[in-house]
Amino acid sequence: MIKAYAAHTPGGKLEPFEYDPGILKDEQVEINVEYCGICHSDLSMLNNEWGITQYPFVPGHEVIGTVAAIGDRVTTVKTGQKVGLGWFSQSCQHCEWCMSGNHNLCLTAEQTIVGRHGGFADKVRAHEDWVLPLPEEINAAKAGPLFCGGITVFNPIVQFDIQPTHRVGVIGIGGLGHMALRFLHAWGCDVTAFSSNPDKEAEARELGANHVVNSRDPKALEAVANSFDVIISTVNADLDWGAYISALRPKGRLHFVGVVPSAIQAYAFPLILGQKSISGSPLGSPATVAKMLDFAARHGIEPVTETFTFDQVNEALAHLRGGKARYRIILQH
């Protein structure tokens, strides 16, 4: 039996829960969970905001642990190895997206907390392709958020061939944005943080920002017109997107990894005139996750975290719900 924490109603309190996972499949890996990050997606699923949650619901998709058991056909990891698991737990391996190395775009991909039980537990299972070995140089106690928030902001760097000579803006210095600053700084870019909180300027610079712009100041936004090759939006808020499109250089890209609540309003003419783009992306393939882990290990990149024990899971969720997290929360056994 796997011991977990589950909610039985939308937005409900997480309570101890046990379930029988059945026989370990040939290509599955069972992980002894040591740490599990709490992501805003866990809250969204808990509240059934996307209309796809099944109850009892066990959250948790930023898992770090050791391999407890492997199926008969597993070749990528060994028992006792330190590994991580993120949002995806399986993909079909034969569609055009999987076959081209874009497993994260597989139309039938299985998500770790959608229709199955996640990592707020003592054990969790997943297909071997999505269970990634953790480099020894990475601190396991802080690594969980790399497998969701980290890969979410690293993936665009690879997908859009961001260069060290590029000028890149990051909107929002929170759970996603602070990791974006660290990655882009280490990548060699000239990095600008857009923040609505002037008190975060010193911290943004410590995280890797070369410049900080007050996103609530229209004149400050006007002053950076025609400045950026890429702007990555990590926020869950509606902003004046036209101002950010104006801040792009010709051929620039406004890229979304944060889920904004309303439709994105933009005039076509500035896009056409400057050959600019608006885009979005989800997490990354196993190969890109591995590349991110290698890069993070090489440059000593880790998220800023707060730690709670698993029996404090409801307090931890309340901390996140109240907007108090700085910047990612991790549960530990």
N, C-alpha and C positions, 0 to 999 in steps of 0.2 A: 504493500500500500504506500502511496505517496501522500505525505502530509503537507497541506497547503493552507493558504488563507483565501477565502472566497466570499464574494458578496452574492446574496440571493435575490436582491431586488435592485433596480436602477438607483444609483447613488447610495446604496446601502452600506452599512458597516461591514468591514471584512472580519470574518470569524474563522476559527479553525475548521478545516475541512479535509476529509480524506477521500481518495479515489484509487481504484485499481486500474493501472495503465495497460494491463494485459501483457501479452508476450512481446518481447522486444523484437522489432522487425529486423530483417537482414541488413538493411542499410541505415539503421537508426543508431544514435548514440544516446546513452543515458548519462546525464551530468549530475554530479553532486553539487548542488548550488551552495556557494560560499557567500557571494554578494549578488545583489540585483538592484539596478538603478530604478528609480521611479521617474517616468516620463509623463509629460502632459497628455500623451496619447492614452496612457493608462487611465487617467481621469476621464477623458472623453469616452473611452470604452465603458468604464464603470458607470457613467451616467447615461449610457446608450445614446450619446449625441449623434452617432452616425447610423443608428437604427440597425446595427448588425450584431449587437452583443447577445450572447446566450448565457443564461444563468443556470446553475451557479457559475460565477465568473471569477477565474483566478488570473489577476493581472501579472505583469512582469515580463519584459522583453529586452532587458539589458543585463544578461546573465553572465556571471563569471564563476567558474567552478572547476572541478576536476572530473575527468572521465571515469564514471563508475562501472560502465559496462558498454560493450559494443556488439552490434549484430554480426552475423557470420560473414558478411561481405564487406564490412567496413575496413578500409585501408588507409584512411587519411589521418586518423588519430589513434592513440594507444591508451589503454587503461592507465589511470593515474596522471595523465597529461593535463596541464592547465589550459583551459579553453574558454571561449566566449561564444555567446549566441545573441542575435539581435531580433529585429522585427520579423524576418522571414525564417521559417523552419523547414520549408521544402519547396522545390519547384520541379516542373515536369521533366526537364532535361531533354526534351525532344522538339519543342516548338521553335519557331524561327528566332525568338528572342533568347531562349536558353542556348541554342546552338551557335548564336553569334556572340555569346559571352555577356548578354544582358539579362541575366537570370532575375534581376529585380524588376524587370518589366514583364515577366511571365504572366499571362492572363489567368492562369489557374494556380498561381503560387499560394502556398499555405502560409498564413501568418501565425506567429507564435501564440497570440492571445485572441485569435478570431476562430470561433468554433472548436477550440481546444483549450487546455489548461496551460497557463504560463509559468513564469519563474518565481512567483511569490510562494515558494515551496521548498522542500528539502531536496527534491529532484525534479528534473524536466527532461523531456526527450525531443530530439529533432533529427532530421536527415543529416548524414555526415557532411554533405556539401556546404551546409550553413553553420557547421560547428568549426570555428577557426582556432588554431593553436595560438596561444598568447605568448609573444616574445618575452624572454626572461627579463629584459630591461624595463618592461612596463610594470608599474605597480598594480597588482591585481585588485587591491582595495579601492582603486580609483578608476579602473578601466571600463567598468560596465557601460557608462554613457557613451563611450567611443563607438559602441556597437549599434547605437541609434542616432543620437544627436551628432556624434562625431562624424560618422560616415555620411550623414545627411548634408553636412556642410563641406566635407572633403570631396564628395562625388562630383560636384560641379567643377572643381579645380581640374579634375581629370577629363570630364566629359567635354568641356569647352576649351581645353588646352590653354588654361590661364598661364601666362608667362611671368617670370620674375620681374620683367620690365613693365608689367601692367599696373595701372592704377585701379585699385579695387575698393569699393565702398561696402560697408556692412551696416544694414539697418537693424538696430536693436542689439543691446549688449546684455543678453540674458542667457538662458540655457543653451541655445544654439549659437548665438552671436559671439559669446566669449570664446568658444572653441574655434569659430571661423577666424577670429582675429589671430589666435595663436598659430593656426595652420598657415594662413596667408603671410604672416610675418616671417615664419620659417621658410616659406616658399620663395621669399625674396621680394614680394610685391610692396608697392607703396600703398599703405592701408589707411583708409579713413573710416572712423566709426561715426555713425549717425545715431545720436541718442537724444531722447526727450528729457533726460535727467542730467543736468549740469554737474551734479555731485559725482557722477561716474567718470568724469574726464580723466582724473589721475589714474583710476583703475584701468580704464580703457587703454591708456598709454602703456601701463605696465603689462597688459595682456598682448600688446603688439601693435597698437594703433600709432601711426605716425602723425595723424591729424584727427581732431574731433570736431564734429559739426552739430550744433543744436538743431535737431529736427523740428522743433516747434517755432523756429525763427525763419520766416519766409525770406528775409534778406540774406540770412546765412546760406540758404539753399540757392538763392539767385547767384550768390558769389562763387559758387562752385559749378556753374553752368559749363557744359562742354569739358568736363574734367575726367570722367571715368570710363574705363574700358568695360568694366563689369560692376554692377551693384547687386549684392545679394540681400534679399529681404528675409529676415528670420522672424518677423513679428506676426502676431495674430490680431492685427488692428487695421482699420481702413485709414489710409493716408492719401495725400495729394500725389498720386502716382505721376501726374503730368510733370510735376516739379522734378521728380527723380529721372524721368525720361529726358528732360531738358539737361540734367546734370551729366548725361552720357555723352561721350564723344561719338563721332560717326562710327558706325558698325558696333556700337556699344550694346550691352545686353542688361536688361533688368530681369533678374532671376529670382523666383520665389521658391523658398523651402519652408516658409511659415504659412499656415493656412489662414488667409485673411477671411473675415466673415462675409463680406459682400462681393459682388461682381467687381472686377478690376476695370475701372473707367479710364479710357485713354483715347486720345484723338489719333486718327490714322496718319495725318499729315506729318507730324514730327517723326514718326516711325519711317515713313516713306522717304522723307527728305534726307534723313541721316542714315538710312539703311539700318535702323535699330531693331532690336528684337525684345519680346517679352516671352519668358519661358519658365518652366518649373521642372523639378526632378524629385524622385523618391529614393532615398537611401542609396545603396550601391550593390553591385554584384559581389559574390564571394572573392573574386580576384581583386576587386577594388578595395574591399575591406582589408584584405591581406596587405595590399600596398599601403593603405592608411596606417595599419599597425606597424609596418616596417618604418614608415616615415616618422610616426609618433615616437617609436623607440629610438630612432637615430637622433631626434632633436629634443628628446625629453619632454614631449607634449602630453599633458594630461588635463582633464577638466578640473575646475574648481568645485569641490564637493562638500556636502554635509552628510554625516552618517547617523543612522538610527538602527536599532536592532529590529529584527523581524517582528517581535512582539509589540513594537511601537509603530506598527504599520499604519494604524489609523491616525495617530498623531502626525506621522510623516506626510500622509496624504492631506491632512488639514493644513500643514505647513506650506505645501505646494499650492493647495487651493487658495490660500490666503495671499499668494504672491510673495512669500517670504524667502523662497529658496534662493541661495547664493552658492553656485548657480544650478547645480544638480544634486539630487538626493540619492543616497545609496543605502540600501538595507543590508545588514550583515548578520550572519548566523553566529 
